[in-house]
């Protein structure tokens, strides 16, 4: 970014702040901001570069009973692995001792961040090396709201419930999303979450797209867990250590998936010691996850009974097919899956019933070295969402786990064309890495 553009951005930001009747903030290291709305910048934003070896904080407070919505209008920081160099951190409360809503760096402009209380805390830390321009952000006061079926976050206070990522079953989740759910059930000993479907872009350390859990009601706890990848790599359930659970879903500007849908249940019985520990081999977590198996219960059915939330204790939870299937393009799906192959399907009767069936692998285009097999088990979770009706050879794009290819509505199936697909698929797979690097380099830098 040249100096002329940096100065132009600084002038525009300054004019916008003055037009709102606000003075440019002083460059102190600790700030306390109050009021219904306001804006602030990183240190030395107007001059075009933040200082090295610098720490600054902003404590934002609005009226009690309200919540804070924080939006970054401009964001440009040094890029680093796990944001270990320069970074901005946002906490769900008045200090760093509260749950972390997100840690950001590079050219990626975070999506809107929403607190679950009337306070939010922002910190900025830089090292001695590269300096960038920094950030310009504003905040506004909003009414606290109860989460609904389709809301992006909110308060959940019933003993059982469901929540899901934005646009679930309609399309892939959107870029730059940030949703925060606060589950609080007074009188409960713990809250347990079980996922029915999960497909979030996988990355080392889950640093791009992730669902983040803070399991303690104690605000001084820093036990945070991050999950990404596929449902098979998640713990069977995730439990809080009290009557509160904070959950945040974040996505960056590139790489998408179906998203997730989860059930939760609050336990009001005396808490027993955790017995079943389960470690994940393919999902990266910040802390070790300890889980407890749910007891098997049966609910008698009566004409007036309502449908209770069901937790399925199996490696593949029950899946609810969407009412309207979304058309999927091979180009967009090929980068976020681990398996692309041509398979011969001799019979379709079992597959069209949603059952697993053995199919012959004709040719593989994208596969882990440990997953090369002459045949695999194949299953369509929602047969009506795929163009597979007759025996034949098909191109399939999905995620292979333990030699089983379970096709979700967002996965790709089409008739295999032996002259066309072997030529174009290698080109598509090569573009995946270039597309990711190009999107991250481009970022979201406009005001």
N, C-alpha and C positions, 0 to 999 in steps of 0.2 A: 504494500500500500504506500503510495508516494505521499510526501509531506503536504502537497496541495490538497489532496482528498481528505487527509486527516484534519487540516485546518478548516476545510469546508464543513465537515461533519461537526466539528467543535462549535463553529458559528451557528449552525442550524440548531444544535442542542441548546446553546445559550439563548438564542432568540425564542425558542419554544418555552424554556423555563421562565424567561422574563415576561413572555406574553401571558403566562399563567399567574403573573404577579409574584413570582418567586425569585429570590436572590440566589446567585450562584453560591453553592455551599463552600464554607471554609475547609481547608485541607487539614483538618485535625485527624488524629488517629482513632478517636472514639467519638461516635455520634449517637445522639438519642433523638429520634424523630417521632413526633406525635401529630395527631390530626387525622381528618377523614381521608386525605390524599396528600401525596407529596412525591418529590423526585430527588434523586441524588446520583452522584458520579463517583468513580474511583479517583484516588488521589492523582492530581496533575492531569486530569482528563483533558482539560482545555489546552494544555501545552503539547499534547500528543504522545506522552509516554509516562507510565507510572514509575515510581522510584524503585530501585533495587533494595533487597533486604528490608522489606516493609511489611508491617502488619497494621490493618485498620479494621474497625468494626462499626456496624450500624445496628442499633436496637430500635425496632419499629413497634410502636404501641398504638392501638386504636381503642375505642370505647369497649368496656367490659361487655361480654355477651355477643360481640361481633368477631369476625375473622378477617385476616389480612390476605390480600391477593397481590403478589409481587410479579412484575413483568420487566424483563430486560429488553430495552429497545435497541441497544447496541452492545456487542460483546466481542472483544478481541484480546485474548491472552496467549501467553506462550504455551505451546502444545507440549505435553509430556506424558509418559506412561503412568497411568493411574493418577494423573494430575499431581505428580510429585514435585514439580517445579513451582510454577505460578498457578494460583487457583482461587476460586471464589466458593465458599461453603455457605449453605443456607440451613438454618436449624428451626425446628418447629417449636419455638418457645423463646424466652428472653435471654438465653445464654447458650454457650457451646455444650452445656451438660444435657441439653434436650435432644430428641431424635433428629438425626440428619435427614433433611429433605432432598439434598443433592449436593454434589461436588462437581464443579465445572471448570474447564480450561479449553484452550485452543480457540478455533474460530466458530465453534458450535454455539449458537445462541439458545439458551435454555427456553423451554416452554414456560407458561405461567405456573407459578408455585403458590399453593394455597395452604395456609396454616389451619390448625384445628382449634386455635384459641385466638385471643386478641393481640398476641405478640409474635414476632418473627425476628430472627437474629441473623445478620449477614456478616461474614468475615472475608477479608482479602489478605492473601499471603504471597509474597514474591521472594525469589532468590536473588543471587548476585549476577546472574547471566542476562539473557535476553529480556528486553522490556517492550511491551506492546502498548496500545493506547488505553486499554482498560474497558470499562463498562459505563453505560448510562441506564438507569432503572427508575421505575416509578412504582408506587404502591397505592392501593385504594382499599377503603373499608367496605366490607360486605356483610350481609346478614348470614349468620350461621344457619345451615340448612340440613335437614334430614336427607340422607341419601335415598334416591329412588332407583327403580330398576335400571334406568338408562343414564343416571347421573355420573359425571366424572368426579368421584369422591363424595364426601359428606359424612354425616354422623349416622351410625347404625347402632340402635339401642334395643332392638328386640332380641329375644333369646336365640332365635335362629334366623338365617337370612341368606341372601345371595348377592354377589356383586361381580361385575365383569369389566373388562377393558373397553375403551371407547370403540364404537362401531362393531362390536362383536356380532358375528353371524351376518353382518351386512357387507363388510369388506375387511381388509387388513387394517390394523390400528393406525392412526394418523401419525405423522412425524411431529417431533417437538411436543409431545404430550406430557402432561404431569397431572396425575390424579392422586388425591390423598383421602383415604378412608380412616375414620376414627371409630373403632368398635368399642363401645363402653356399655357394659351390662352390670349395673350395681348389684352386689350380692353374689356374683358368680366367683368361682375359685379359679377358673381359667377359661380361655376361649380357644377353640380348635378350628382350624381351617383345612378343608380338603378340596383339591382341585378336580373339576370334572373334565376340563380341557385346558391345555397350556401349550402355546407355541409362540415364543418370544425370541427374537434374534439372539443367537448365541455368540459370545465373545469372551475372551480371556478376562477373568475377573468380573464378568458381567458389567463392564464399564460403559457400555453404550445403552442398550435397552435392558431393563430389569424391573422386577417387582421386589420391593424392599420392605422387610419386616423389622419393627422394633417390638420386642416381645414383652417388655416390662412396663408395668404401671408406674414404677419408680422413675421419675424424670432424670435422675442422676445416672441411670444405667446407659451404657454405650453399646450394649449387645445388639448389633445390627446384622441382619442376614440378607444377602442379595441372591436372587435366583434368575436364571435365564435358560434357554434351550427348549427341550421337549418334556412332555409330561412324565415320560418314563424315568427321567433323571431327578424328579422331585421327591422329597420325603412323602410318605403316605399321608401325613398330616403335619401341621405346624401348630404348636401350642404356645399361648402366652403364659406368663407367670403370675397373672393377676386378672383383674376384671377389665383391663384395657388392652387394646392392640392397635398399633399404628401401622398402616399399610400404604405404601406409595408406589405408583407405577410411573416410570419415566421412559421416554423413547427419544432417540436422537433424530438427526435429519435424514438418515439413510438406513436401509435394511429394515424390513417389516416382517410381520407374521400374522397369524390369525388372532393372536391375543390369548385371553384366558377367561374362564368363568369358574367361580369358586363358591362353595357353601361354607357357612360357619355355624357353630353351635356353642352356646355358653353352658358350662357345667356348673351347676349349683350344688353338687354333692361334695363331700369332703375330699380334698385333693390327695391322691395316692402318689407314691414315689414313681418317678418315670422309670419304666422298665425296659422298653424296647428302643434301643438306639439303632439308628440307621444312617449310614454315611452314603453320600452321593459321589459317584465316580466321574460323572460327566458335567455336573453343575458346580460352578465355583461359588463358594459362600465365604463371607467374611468371618463368620463364627460357626463352630460345629453345631449342627442341628440335632436336638434330642426330641424324639417323638414318642407318643404313647398311643397304642392301638385303641380305637374306639370299641366299646362293648357292642356286641351284636344285640339289637333290639328288634322287636316286632310290634307293629302298631295294628290293633284290630280295626277292621274296616266296617263302618256303619254307614247307613244312608246319609247321615248328617255330618260325617267326619270330614275334616279338611285334609288335603294332601300335605304330609309332613316333609321336611327337608330330609333327603336320603343321602347317606354317606356310603359309598361303595368301597369295600375293602378288597380291592383286586389290583393287579398291575395295570389293568386297562379299565378305568372307570367308565360307567355308562355314558353314552354320548347322545345329546339331543340334536337331531337334524334341523337345520334352519327351514323356515317356511318358504323362503325364496333363496335359491342358490345363486351365488355370485360367479360370473364368468371369470375364469382365470387364464392369464397368458403365460405361456411357457417361459418367455424371456424374463418376466418379473419373478417367477417362482424358482427358477433354476439356481439362483444365487443363494437362497436361504434354505436349501435342502441339502442332504448329504448323499442322495442316490438318484441317478438318472440312468435308465436302462430300457432296452427293448425286451419284452417278455412275450412268450407264447402261452395263451390261455386256451386249453383244450375244451373246457366246459365252463359254462357261466351260471348254471342253476344255483349252486351253493353260493357263489359270489353275489349274485343278485338278491339273495336272502340275507346278505350281510355277514356271511360266514367266511372263515379262512379256508383257502384252497391253495394247493401247491401249483406253481407255475414254473415254466422253464425259462431261464435267462438266456436270451439269444446274443445280446451284446450290451456291455456296460460302457457308459460315457463318463460317469462321475460316481466314484465309490471309494470307501475306505479300503485300504489294503487287507484289513482283517475281515471284510464283508464280501469278498469275492466267492460266489457260490454258483454252481450250475443250476440250482433251483432255489426258490424262496417261497415262503408262505405269503399269500396276498389276500387282502381284505379291504372291502369298501365299506366304510362306516355309514355312508349315505348313498346307496346305489343310484338314487334318482338325480344326484348332482353330477354324475359322470356319464359320458357318452360311451358306455360299454354295455352292449346288449347281446352280441354274438361272439362265438369263439373266433380267435384270430390272434394276430400279433399287434401289440400295443406299445406305445411309448409311455412310460410312467415316470413321474417326477414327484418324489416324496422323501420321507425320512425312514431309513431302514434301521431297525433295532433288533438285535438278537435274531437276525435272519428272517424277520417278519416285517413286511411292508404294509402298514396300516394307512390307507388313504383317507384323509379328512376332506371335507368339502372344499377347502382351499388348495388342495393338491391337484396335480394335472395328469389327465389321462386322455390319450387320443390314438387313433389308428396310426400304426407305424408305417412310414414311407421310407423304404430302403434306399432310394436314390436321393432323397432330400435330407432326412434327418442326420445321417452320418457326416454330412458336409457342414450343416449350420450349427449343430449342437456344440462342437468344439469351439467355434467362434463365440458362442454365447457364454460358455464357461470361462474363457479367457478374459472376457469383458468384465466379469464379476469383480475381480480385484481392482481393475482400473476404474470402474464406476464408483467403488467405495472410496478410493483415494481421491477421485475428482470431487465427489460430494463433500468430503470432509475438508478438502482444501477450499472449496467454494464457501461452505458454511452459510450462516445467516448474519451478514454483517450490515445490512441496510437498516437505517433508522425508520 
